[in-house]
Amino acid sequence: MTDATIFNRLGTKLGELLTDTSPDGTSATKLSTPPAAARQVLQEEFESHLRSMMKSDAKPLAGRVNFIGLSKIRDKLGERWAKVSERADEITRKAIERRLIDADVYTKYKELHYLIIFAQLSHDEAQLKCALIAEEITKRLLGEDITAELLEVKTMVSQVEGKFEFEDVPDIEVLAAKIGDAPEPAAENDEDAWWEDDETADPLANVQLVYRPMWDVKRNAVTTFVCAPALRGPAGRLLVGESEIPRLDVPEVALRLDQLVQKRVIGDLRKLVAVGQQQLLCLPVHFETLAVSQRRIAYIDRCHRGIPPQGVKLLVFELTGVPEGIPQNRLLEMATALKRFSRGVLLRTTLTQPWFRPPSETGIAAMGIEYHSNSGVPEAKLIGEMERFASAAKKMGLATYMHGLRTISLTTAAIAAGFDFVDGDIVTSVVEQPRAAYAYQMQDLYTARLR
């Protein structure tokens, strides 16, 4: 059965469901309340829930019923599909369930298709969430080398001649532009003038920017370079990390740091693209910078004008200072606005007050923490908290990282706890410029200390 036939039959079936009545004029099947928790339901219960929504909810149904299909992935895998079909269903279900709230439901339709009802999202938000789900499924099944053509996502639109029709969901970049409120890209001939310096007094005049080489523990390599602020301390010692920089709790100071870091990282990114290097750069940005509309628009505009298309796969953003309890839709807006220009978005939180579900449902790739040497917390207690953090993040499908490790015991504990990426002086010193990715084995962590 072709996809066209499936959509034709599905559209007709849904149209019949929403007009079907019993002889006494009532709905043939009733479900007075939505399911108690987001979950997979049988097709009959899904259909009943759909009828209930139409009777009790004034919101238009179009855009809220969405479709994800795996047939293109099956075709891509060919003979290998038989070996991964069961895993494909599990991956799909988990990707969907991580992004549902209690009032949402989904069902498997035929062998390779899934229907989802989002109870509270707008048309664009529902489409974007479905696109993120499909992207995760495709990456997990096919790896990083994916194309938009394999993201098979559709949404219900208006009813025509007794049936509902489905249309393709736009690319993630298009949806992010609509939700993220980003301006249109500047003309190509304006790229060389992408940055305009602020002439006001600089509250961070004594701060320099360096790169922390980040160790990918599982791949045994240093692949990512994180831009970080640093100050010269007593005896000329370089103090690296936001915890060392005064007044960053003032939004204007944090904004200025974000401006400096953005200029530095994008400038270095353009150089890497020019010479064909393939390491990743990590660009941190504070929540307060993106929370204010005017600041966000200016920040995104500089990304538009400064980041070359070839640089998107070499860049990740890191959101910092995000308050716990932020509405999920707002986090989604920020993450998707940044994802347009990058390989992914990370979120830095705290070790003792982590929150994993909203980030996992909004396309965040990894969550991490920055170690503060002046926290006063004994290492033994920190190690226990690190283990809890890594374990909870993994359950939500999130990778984990830790910045600024300064002792061999904490670094070893972070690796044992399951952190995917670590950095800090104990791993390798900061560098002035990002360098090519290089191999780094576990024994390299100890070799210099055993001589």
VENUR-V938032 format. One line per field, one symbol per residue. ss: DSSP state (@ for helix, = for strand, . for the rest). phi: phi as a letter, one per 30 degrees, with the letter a starting at -180 (. if undefined). burial: # if it has 24 or more other C-alpha atoms within 12 Angstrom, else .. A space follows every 50 residues. Layout:
ss=???
phi=???
burial=???
//
This chain:
ss=..@@@@@@@@@@@@@@@...=.....=...........==..@@@@@@@@ @@@@@@........=====.@@@@@@@@@@@@@@@@@@@@@@@@@@@... ....=====...=====.....@@@@@@@@@@@@@@@@@@@@.....@@@ ..========..======...@@@@@@@@@.......@@@@@@....... .......=========....============.@@@.===.@@@...... @@@@@@@@@@@@@@@@@@@@@@@@@....=======@@@@@.@@@@@@@@ @@@@@@..@@@@@@======.......@@@@@@@@@@@@....=====.. ......@@@@@....=====........@@@@@@@@@@@@@@@@@...== ===....@@@@@@@@@@...==........=......==..@@@@@@@@@ .
phi=.ddeddddddddddddedcdbdedicddbbbdbdedbdadbddddddddd dddddcbddddejccbbbbcdddedddiddeedcddddddddddddddcc ceddbbbdbidbbbcbccdbddedddddddddddddeddddcjddbbddc ddbbbdbddbhibcccbdddeeddddddddhcdddddedcddcdcbdddd ecdcdcdccbccdcddddchaccbbcdbdbbdceiiddccjddccdiddd eddddddddddeddddddddddddcidbdccccdbdeddcdceddddddd dddedcddeddddcbbcbdbidddjeeeddddeddddddecbdlbcbcbc dcbdbcdeedcbiddababcdcdcdidedededddddddddddddcicdb bbcidbbddddddddddjddbbbkeddaddbdbdcdebdbcedddcedcc d
burial=......#..######.###.......#..#...##..####.#.###### ####......##############.............##.########## #.#######..##########.####################.....#.# #######......####################.#........##..... ...#..###########...###########......########..#.. ..#####################....##############...###### ########..#############....####################### #..###################......#..##.##########.##### ######.#.######.###############.###....#.#..#..... .
//
